[in-house]
Amino acid sequence: MVLLYFLAFVVLINCFYYLLFTKFTFSHPAKKNNIELFPVSLIVCAKNEAENLKTHIPFWLEQEYPDVEIILINDASYDDTLEVMESFAEKNSNIKIVDVENNEAFWGSKKYALTLGIKKATNHRLIFTDADCKPSSNQWLKEMASNLKDDKQLILGFGGYQKYSGFLNKLIRFETLMTAVQYFSYAEMGMPYMGVGRNIGYTSKLFYDNNGFMSHMEIPSGDDDLFVNQVATKKNTAICFSEESFTYSVPKKSWKEWILQKKRHVTTAKHYKFQHKFLLGLYYSSQLLFWVLALASLLFLDWKIPVIIIAFRFLIQFLIIGKAALKLKQKDLIYLLPFWELFLVLIQLSIFISNSSSKPTKWK
């Protein structure tokens, strides 16, 4: 019976988090009337992204926005990134280029490159995306930038991944879905803790008032989540999740590339504020414990009561995470939610173990 009690307790913890996620799942994008559009700077940092820039710069140029400058940062690329930027700048006067050379003190640091790009910007409102990101519509910039107001200096958007066939693509998109559900929900609850550089915006005042990335400049990643964790508050942060505001990136095509990317991202989590580390750690631990206890209960106890508890937990998951998947246009992931969760938990466990012995040192 003790095993059954443990299972029930862990399921209660799981359901506590699912109820927390309803802060986002059952919210609606704010209706906007008489939007005032201020000048905005779109900032993109690229390292060896020549082909992606050829594809995506036209989408950024097609945004319906009255006053926008595009800051393209060449972060010490050794391919044709700079040449591609220059070819577009020749034809578009609103494109500015920042050509970053490797600095001995900040070698290979995306944060250093981004800082130079931010200093180049002439506008107070800044929107950020990556070289491989395609806006979901020509209203993307308007949807994101219109949320940057006097009282809201930080806006968190959804950066999804393009859909392809295959198991890895679905797992990547599920992990991205769950990450978004969490940072949107915590922000709605008044505890913003991270955002993604694929779709984020903030004011230059917020950046300079907090000394930019200086407090974590030595950490290879975290120009997005660590900065948000450092500066975000209940009052200064808003979220944007209208369908027109999404961006879609090209996902990793191999397991090795994706695992390396996840290993790099995980290294930043230990630098989060304590309350965020505790809540995120408890969420992951409760997921892992659920699967262990569910299997043990089915093997060693009479299966009837454990099945009821497990089924209740899956029902809550489908209702809440399924709704979020629909909202973020990830409908195809709903049908196998428990399977994607189990596999992601195992992958995350392997990454935590692996990171204890080695850590990536560069952003690319």
N, C-alpha and C positions, 0 to 999 in steps of 0.2 A: 504493500500500500504506500510505503514511503516514496517509491519510484513514481507512482501515480500522482501523489501530491506534488512532487517536484515538477512533473510534466505540466500539471495544471497551473502551478505558480509561474513557470516560464511562459506558458501560453498567455497568462494574464499580462506579463511584461510585454510580450509581442503585441497584444491588443492595445495596450497603453500607447505604444508607438503608432499603431495604425490610427488610433483616435487622434493623436497629435497630427498625423498627416492629413486629417480631414480639414485642417486649417487652410491647406492649399486645395485639396481635392474638390471641396464643395464651395470654393470661392469663385468669383467671377471677375473678369477683367473690368477695370473701372471704365465707366462711360465718360467720354471726353467731349466737351462742348466748347466751342470757341478757343481752340488750342492756339497758344502763342508760341511760335517757332523762333527760337533764338539762334544765332549763328552757332554752328557746331563744327568740331574737328573730329574726323574719323581717322584713327591711328591704327596702322597695321605694321607689325614687326615681322620681317621675313628673313629666313636664313636658308639659302639654297632652295628657293621656291619659285624658280622661273616659270615652270609650266603651270603651276597653280595660279600665279599672278596673271598670266595670259588669259586664263579662264575666268577669273573672278573680278578683276578690276572693272571690266565692263558692267558687271552687276552693281558694283558700288557707284559707278558713274550714273547709272540709270535710276538711282533713288530719287523719288519725288521730294526734294527738300530745297527750299529757296536759297539757303546760304550755307554751304558746306565746303570745307577744305579737306583734302585727303593727304595725310602725312604717311608716306611710305618709307619705312626704315629698312635699309639693307644692312643686316647684321653680319658683316664680315663674310659674305657669301663667296664661294669659289666657283659657282656656276654663272649663268647669265642673268641672275636676279637683277643686278644694277642696270644692265642694258635694257631689260624689259621695262623697268620702272621709268627709265629715261625716255623710252619710245612713247609711253603713254603721257609723260609730262610734257613732251614737245607739242602734243595735240590738245592738252587740257590744262588751262592756266591755273585751275584750282588744285592741282597736284603738286605737292612739295616733297622733296627727297632728302632724307637724312642718311648719309653714307657713313657707317660706323666701322672703324678699324679696330682690330683687337688691341685692347688696353692691357698692359701688364698687370695692373691691379685688379681689373675686372674681366679677365680673359674668359670668353665664352659665356658672358652673363647677359641673358635676355633683359634683365632688369636695368642694366646699364644702358643698353640700346634703347629701351622704352623711355628711360629718363631723358635721353637726348631728344627723342621724338616729342615728348611732352613739352620740353622747353622750346621746341620749334613751333608748336601750335600757337596760333594767335587768338583762338577762341577760348572762352571760359569753360564751356561744356565739351566733354571728351567722350567719344564712343570708341570702343576697342573691339576688334575681331582678329581672326587669324587669316593667313594667306590662303588657306584651303577652305575657307568658309563661304558658302553661297547663301545670301538672304532668301528667305522664303517668299518675299514679295518686294515690290518697289516702295512699300510703305514701312519697311523695317526701320530705317533710320528715323523716320518721323515717330513711329511707335515708341522707340527706345528714348530718343532725345526729349520728347515732350514730357517725360516723367522727371526730368532733371529740373527742379524748381528751387526756389530759395530755401525751402525747408527739407527738400529731398536732394541730397548731393551725391547719392550712390544708387544706381539702378542695376538690378540683377535680371538677366534675361536667360532664355533657354537656348543652349547650343547643342543641337542633336547631331546625329550622324546619318548619312545617306543610307538608304536601304538597298542591300544586295542579297543575293541568295547565300545560303550557308549558315552553319551553326555559329561560327565565330562572330559574324555580323550581328546576329540576333543577341548573342551574349553581350557584345559591346553596347548595343542599344539598350539592353535591359539594365546594365550597370549605369549607363547615362541617365536613364529614366529614374532609377532609384536615387541617384545622387541629386537630381533636380527636385524630386519630391521632397527630399530632406531639406535642402537649402531654401527652397521656397516656403516650406512649412515652418521652419524655424524663424525665417524672416517675418512671416505673417504673425508668428507668436511673439515677436519682439526680441528675438535672439538671433539676428543674422550672423552667420559664421563663415560663409564662403560664397564664392561665385566662380564662374568659368570665364577665362579670357577669350573664349570664342564669341562671347556676347555679353558685354558688360559696359557700363558707363559711369563716369564720375566727373566731378568738377576739378579744375586745376587748383582751386582753393583747398579742397579736401586733400589733394595730393601734397601740396606744399605745406599746409598747416601741420601735417603729420610726418614731415621730412621724407616723403616718398617711400622708397623701399629700403632706406638706410638701416632700419632695425633688423632686416633679414637679407641684406644684400649678399651675404656670403653663402646663402642657401641657394642651390642651383635653380630650383623651381619655386613656385609660390608667388609669382607676380600678380596672380589673380586671387587665389584663396587666402594666402597669408596677408596680403594687403587688406582684403575685406575683413579678415579676422581681427586685424589690428585697428581698423578705423570705423567699422560699421556699428551703428547703434539703432535702437528702436525708432528714434526720431528722424535720423538722416537717411534711412534706407527704404527703398520701395522695390517692388518686383513687377516685371512686365511679362505676361505670358499669353497675350493675344496671338492667334495663329500667324498673323502678319509680321510678328516681331521675332520669329524663330530664325536661327541660322542652322545650316546643315554642313557638316564637315565630311571630308573623305576619311573613312575609318581605316584602321590598320588592316592589312591584308594577311598578315602572318601572326601566328601565336607568339613567336619570339618578340616581334616588334611591339605587340600590345602588352605583353607581360613587362617588358622594359619600361614602357610608358607608365604602367600602373605602379611599378616599383618606384619610379621617380616621383609620382604623385603622393604615394603613401609616406615618403620621407618627410613631407611637410606637415603631416597631421600631428606629429609629436610637438610641434611648435604652436598649436592652437591654444586658446585659453582653456583653463582647467575644466570649466563647466561644459565646454564643447567636447573636449576629449572624453570626459566622463560619460556624457549622453551618447556620443557616437560609439564609444567602446562598449557600453552596456547594450546598445542595439545590436551590434555585431555578435557579442557574446551570447545574447539571448537567442539569436537566430541559430548559432552553432549548437547551443545546448538543446534547442527544440528538436533538431534533427537527430541528435544523439539519443535524447530521452524518448523520442517517438519510436525510434527503431528498437531501443531496449524494452520499452513497454509492450510493443507488439510481439516481441520474442519471448518475454518472460512472464507476462501477465495475461489474464483472460482478455482477449482482444476487444470485447464489446465496448467497455468504457473508454479505453484509449482511443478507439476509432471515433467515438462521439466528440472527444476533446479535440482531436486532430482535425476532424471535419469542421468543427466550429471555427477553429483558427483559420483554415483555408477559406471558409466562407467569408470571414471578415476581410481577409487578404484580397479575395476576388472583388468584393464590393468596393473597397477603398483604392487599392492599387490599380484595379481594373479601370475605375473611373478616371484616375490620373493618367493612365495609358491612353485612354480615349482623348482626354484633354490635350495631351502632348503628341497626338497623332501617331501612337505606337500600338494600334489596335491588334496587330498580328502577334504581339507578345502576350496577350491576355490568356490565351488558351492553355499555356504551359507555365504559368507563373510559378508554381512550386518547384518545377524542374529547373527553371532559370535561377531561382533563389538558391537551391541546393548547390548547383554547379558554381555559382558565383561565390558562395561561402567557402567552398573548398579551394577555389583559386585564390581568394583573399588570404586564407590560412597559409597557403604555400608561399605567397608573396611576403607575408609577415615573417615567416621563418627564414626565407631567403635574404630579406633585407637585414636580418640580424647579423649576417656575416659579410655582406657587401652592399654598397650603395652607389647608384649612378651619380656622376659628378657634373654632367653637362646637360643643357636643355635640348641639345641636338648634337 
